[in-house]
Amino acid sequence: MEQKKKYILIAIIGVSLFSLLILINFNLYKTPDKLEMVENITLIVDYNNGTIKTQENFTLSGGKTTAFDALNQWCDLQYDDFGWGIIVRTIDGLGGNWLYFINGNAPGVGSDVYSLKDGDVVKWQRS
């Protein structure tokens, strides 16, 4: 009987910790606010085959002001939307592992939730 109580207590603690982890995870992840409009954006797409496409000094508006929106405005894309984020599969017909950088830094969040600011340089690079 004593061993049964021990297993029940361990199960209750395990379920409690798991529930707490999920609750904290949902509360920590909040989608950043998107700006209604951003100006003076530069988009660079490095296809890693000697070709680099550049669009300079453009504006994004209508709340579509993420790094993904900048790419989607100027390139032909194939992507998967999983609900929790978008994975870019091909840009202008070229598949591969596409990474993006903002002002030379990897943001660490999905391109569909990274809100751009005026003057940002968005670079997509195929590896």
N, C-alpha and C positions, 0 to 999 in steps of 0.2 A: 504494500500500500504506500509506503514511504517513497519508493522509487517511482510510482505512478504520479505522485504529487510533484516530484522533481521534473519529470518530463512535461507535465502540464505547465509548470512554471516556466520552463525553458521555451515552450511553444508560445506562451503568452508574451514573453519578453521578445522573442523573435518576430512575432507578428506586429508588436508595438513598434519595434525599431524599423521594420520594413515600411510600415504605414507612415512613420515620422519622416523617413527618407523621401518617400513619394511626395508628401505634403511640402517639405522644404524645397524639393526640386521644382514643383509647380509654382511656388511663391517666388523663387529666385529668378525664374525665366519669365521676363516680361518683354514683349515686343516693343522695341524703341518707337518713340513717336516719329512719324514721318512728317517732313516739312511739306507744305503745299507746293512750294516751288524752290528750286536751286538753280543757280546761274553759274556761268563760266566753268562748266565741267569739261574735262578732257578725257577721252576714251582712247586707250591704246590696246590693240589686240596683236599679240606676238604669236604667230602661228608656228614658230619654231622650225620653219623651213626656209628662212630668209625673207619672208613676207611679214611686214608689219603694217597694220591698218591704224590710222589715227583720225580722230574727229576732235576738233577743238572748239572751245568757246560756244558750247550749246547749253540750252536750258531744258530742264525737266520740270513738268508741272502736273497739276491735277492729282497730287498726292502720290504719283508714281515717281519717287525720288530715291530709289535704292540703287545699289551697284548693279543688280540684275536688270532693273529698268533701263539704265544707261546702255547696257549691252544689248538688250532686247530692242531698243529704238534703232540701232544702227546695224545690227547683224541678223542673219538668218539662223535661228536656234532650234535645236532639238533638246528637250530637257524632260526630266521626270519630276513631277510635283508629288511628294509623298505626304503632304499635309503638314508635316513638321518642318519641311524645307524643300528647296529645289536643288536638283543636281543637274548641271549643264553637261549634256552628252556630246553635242557637236556645235561648233560655231562655224558658220559658212561652209558646212559640209565636212569639216575636219573633226574627227573624233579624237579622243584622248583624255588625258587627265588634265582638266582645265582648272587652274588656280587663279585667284584674283588678289590684287593688292591695291591699297588705297594710299596714295602719297608714298609709295615704296614700302609699306608695311602690310603684313598679312593680318587682317582684322580678327580672325578667330571666331567669326560668326558667319552664318550663311549669307550669301550675296543678296538674297531676297528680303533680309531683315536689316541689312546695314544701310542706315540712312545717310545719304550724302549731305555734305555741306557745300556752300558756295566755294568755288575754286578748287575742288577736289580733282585729283588725277586718278582715274580708275584704269588699272592695267590688268588685262587678262592674258595669261601665258599658258601655252600648251607644253606639257612636259612629257 
